[in-house]
Amino acid sequence: MAAALVARRLARRLPRARPPTRAFIPDATQLLIDVQACTDLPWYATIPLTTLAVRGALVPTSIIARRHGRRVNLAAPHLKQIQQLAAKRSQEKPDDKLGTAKLLTQGINGIIKLHGARPSLLLLPFATTLPTLLWLALGVRGLPVEAPGFADGGCLWFPDLTMTDPYLPCLCIAAVYANLERQLASPNKGASLAGVAKHVGQLAVIVTAPITFGQPCGFHLFWLSSTAFTAASGEAFRRFDRMPPLPPTPPPVDALAAKPAARRRGGGKKLRR
């Protein structure tokens, strides 16, 4: 009985294991601490350096997405013609809607496969960048105040990275707003998916502005570095890796059917004996 009581008391004194749901936050924090310890740089340089390195490792995902975006653009006119053929067949055979849908699906899959395009890979940058940014942002936010040199590791007008600042949030919000305006500008000045994403992103930045003013300077330093990388990579892609223009759309099926066949030269002349 006494041994059981002693064992129970010893078990209570043992340190409890941390919950596994938050195990990824100390990893990013430890990464930042290790980078600062290896490079011996001040924190106002360690946070941007780590952010740029992590964002740079994700550049191949953007290259892959742009490559498949080109292939989808090349297949777009043929896909439109397939849709026109399916619409014409549905008018001719209104009772066979299931067969029309099956032929349309087979045609779309065949054209996409012929061009070697994978539309699902267009979402690869979003599927990798957003979780990575969240992971790194939580790591920066979880840096302890007692980390070596972190409290006085700022620069310029924000020497203390653990305190809030009224000017850094304004600079970050303005940079993100201008970056969205530049990167998601619609070339045709009309309604497009890029324009909708731009307005939604700018509205989200304005709505969440009061929350960002309560974050410390270290977090805004990470945010500003990530925005600068996004702007620089976007300009580099726009200059050195331009998307080719869309190929001309084939004429409608009805126009092809109504177009008269070209007459051969001398076809109307009679043969002389």
C-alpha positions in Angstrom: 0.0 0.0 0.0 2.8 2.4 0.9 4.6 1.5 -2.3 1.6 2.4 -4.4 1.3 5.8 -2.7 4.9 6.5 -3.3 4.6 5.5 -7.0 1.5 7.7 -7.3 3.4 10.7 -5.8 6.3 10.2 -8.1 4.1 10.0 -11.1 2.5 13.3 -10.2 5.9 15.0 -10.0 7.0 13.8 -13.5 6.7 16.5 -16.2 3.6 16.1 -18.4 4.0 15.6 -22.1 3.0 18.4 -24.3 -0.1 17.9 -26.4 0.8 16.8 -29.9 -1.7 19.3 -31.5 0.7 22.2 -31.0 4.0 20.4 -31.7 4.5 22.1 -35.0 4.7 25.6 -33.4 7.9 25.0 -31.4 9.6 23.5 -34.5 9.3 26.8 -36.5 10.4 28.7 -33.4 13.3 26.5 -32.9 14.3 26.9 -36.5 14.5 30.6 -36.1 16.5 30.3 -32.9 18.9 27.9 -34.6 19.4 30.2 -37.6 20.1 33.1 -35.3 22.6 31.0 -33.3 24.4 29.7 -36.5 24.6 33.0 -38.3 25.0 35.3 -35.3 22.9 37.9 -37.0 20.7 40.3 -35.2 17.0 39.4 -35.1 16.0 42.1 -37.6 18.1 40.3 -40.2 17.4 36.7 -39.0 13.6 36.9 -39.4 13.8 38.2 -43.0 16.6 35.9 -44.0 14.6 32.8 -42.8 11.5 34.0 -44.4 13.2 34.6 -47.8 14.9 31.2 -47.6 11.6 29.3 -46.9 9.8 31.2 -49.6 12.6 30.6 -52.0 12.3 26.9 -51.4 8.7 27.0 -52.7 9.5 28.7 -56.0 9.5 25.4 -57.9 5.9 24.9 -57.1 5.1 28.2 -58.9 7.2 27.2 -61.9 5.3 23.9 -62.2 1.9 25.6 -61.9 2.9 28.2 -64.6 4.1 25.4 -66.9 0.7 23.6 -66.7 -1.1 26.9 -67.0 0.5 27.3 -70.4 -0.7 23.9 -71.4 -4.2 24.6 -70.3 -4.2 27.9 -72.3 -3.1 26.0 -75.4 -5.9 23.5 -74.9 -8.6 26.2 -74.2 -9.7 26.8 -77.9 -10.1 23.1 -78.5 -12.1 22.7 -75.3 -14.4 25.5 -76.4 -14.9 23.8 -79.7 -15.7 20.5 -77.9 -18.3 22.4 -75.9 -19.9 23.8 -79.1 -20.1 20.3 -80.5 -21.7 19.1 -77.4 -24.3 21.9 -77.4 -25.1 21.2 -81.1 -25.6 17.5 -80.3 -27.8 18.2 -77.3 -30.0 20.3 -79.7 -30.2 17.5 -82.2 -30.7 14.7 -79.7 -32.4 16.3 -76.7 -33.4 12.8 -75.3 -29.8 11.6 -75.1 -28.4 14.1 -72.5 -26.5 11.4 -70.7 -24.7 10.3 -73.8 -23.8 14.0 -74.7 -22.4 14.5 -71.2 -20.4 11.3 -71.5 -19.0 12.4 -74.9 -18.2 15.9 -73.6 -16.3 14.4 -70.6 -14.3 12.1 -72.7 -13.4 14.8 -75.2 -12.3 17.2 -72.4 -10.2 14.5 -70.8 -8.7 13.5 -74.1 -7.7 17.1 -75.0 -6.2 17.8 -71.6 -4.3 14.5 -71.8 -3.1 15.2 -75.3 -1.6 18.6 -74.2 -0.1 17.0 -71.1 -1.9 19.5 -68.8 -2.9 18.8 -65.2 -5.3 21.5 -64.0 -5.1 20.3 -60.4 -1.4 21.4 -60.3 -2.5 25.1 -60.8 -3.4 25.1 -57.1 0.0 23.7 -56.0 1.4 27.1 -55.0 -1.6 27.9 -52.8 -1.6 24.4 -51.3 2.1 24.7 -50.3 2.6 28.5 -49.6 -0.4 29.2 -47.3 0.4 26.4 -44.8 4.1 27.2 -44.8 3.4 30.9 -44.2 1.0 30.0 -41.3 3.6 27.7 -39.9 6.3 30.3 -40.0 4.1 33.1 -38.8 3.2 31.0 -35.7 6.9 30.3 -35.2 7.7 34.0 -35.3 4.8 34.8 -33.0 6.0 32.1 -30.6 9.5 33.4 -30.1 10.1 33.8 -26.4 10.9 37.2 -24.9 13.9 35.7 -23.2 15.5 34.6 -26.5 19.1 35.9 -26.7 19.0 39.4 -28.2 15.3 39.2 -29.3 14.0 42.0 -27.1 16.6 44.5 -28.4 17.0 43.0 -31.8 15.1 45.6 -33.8 16.4 48.5 -35.9 15.4 52.0 -37.0 12.4 53.3 -35.0 11.5 49.8 -33.6 14.4 48.6 -31.5 12.2 46.3 -29.4 10.7 43.4 -31.4 8.4 42.4 -28.6 6.6 45.7 -28.5 3.9 47.0 -30.8 4.4 49.9 -33.2 1.8 52.1 -34.8 3.8 52.6 -38.1 4.9 49.1 -39.0 1.3 47.8 -39.4 0.4 50.7 -41.7 3.5 50.0 -43.8 2.6 46.2 -44.0 -1.1 46.9 -44.9 -0.1 49.5 -47.6 2.5 47.0 -49.1 0.0 44.1 -49.2 -2.7 46.3 -50.8 -0.3 47.7 -53.5 1.0 44.2 -54.1 -2.5 42.8 -54.7 -3.3 45.7 -57.0 -0.1 45.0 -59.0 -0.1 41.2 -59.1 -3.8 40.6 -59.7 -4.5 43.4 -62.2 -6.9 42.3 -64.9 -5.3 43.0 -68.4 -8.7 43.5 -70.1 -10.2 45.9 -67.5 -13.2 43.6 -67.2 -14.7 41.2 -64.7 -12.3 38.3 -64.1 -11.4 35.8 -61.5 -8.2 37.7 -60.8 -10.2 40.9 -60.2 -12.5 39.2 -57.8 -9.5 37.7 -55.9 -7.9 41.1 -55.8 -10.9 42.8 -54.3 -11.5 40.0 -51.8 -7.9 40.1 -50.6 -7.8 43.9 -50.3 -11.1 43.8 -48.3 -9.7 41.1 -46.0 -6.6 43.2 -45.4 -8.7 46.3 -44.4 -11.1 44.3 -42.2 -8.3 42.5 -40.3 -6.3 45.8 -39.8 -7.4 46.3 -36.2 -6.1 42.9 -35.3 -2.7 43.4 -36.9 -2.1 46.6 -34.8 -1.9 44.5 -31.7 0.9 42.2 -33.0 4.5 42.8 -32.0 7.2 44.3 -34.4 8.8 40.9 -35.0 5.6 39.6 -36.6 5.3 42.6 -38.9 9.0 42.2 -39.9 8.1 38.7 -41.1 5.0 39.9 -42.8 6.9 42.7 -44.6 9.6 40.3 -45.7 7.1 37.8 -47.1 5.3 40.6 -49.0 8.5 41.9 -50.5 9.4 38.3 -51.7 5.9 38.0 -53.3 6.3 41.3 -55.1 9.8 40.5 -56.3 9.0 37.0 -57.5 5.9 38.3 -59.3 7.9 40.9 -61.1 10.5 38.3 -62.1 7.9 35.9 -63.5 6.3 38.8 -65.3 9.5 39.8 -67.0 11.4 36.6 -67.6 8.7 33.9 -67.7 5.8 35.6 -69.5 2.7 33.6 -70.2 2.1 33.2 -74.0 -1.0 34.8 -75.5 -4.1 32.7 -75.9 -4.3 31.0 -79.4 -7.1 32.1 -81.6 -10.4 30.5 -81.0 -11.5 28.2 -83.8 -14.6 29.3 -85.7 -18.0 27.9 -84.6 -19.1 24.5 -86.0 -22.0 26.1 -87.9 -19.7 28.5 -89.6 -17.5 25.6 -90.7 -20.4 23.7 -92.0 -21.9 26.7 -93.9 -18.5 27.7 -95.5 -18.6 26.8 -99.2 -15.8 24.7 -100.6 -13.2 26.5 -102.6 -13.5 25.9 -106.4 -10.5 24.6 -108.2 -8.8 26.6 -111.0 -10.1 25.7 -114.4 -12.9 23.6 -112.9 -15.5 25.4 -115.0 -13.7 25.1 -118.2 -14.7 22.5 -120.8 -12.1 20.2 -122.0 -11.2 20.7 -125.7 -10.9 17.6 -127.9 
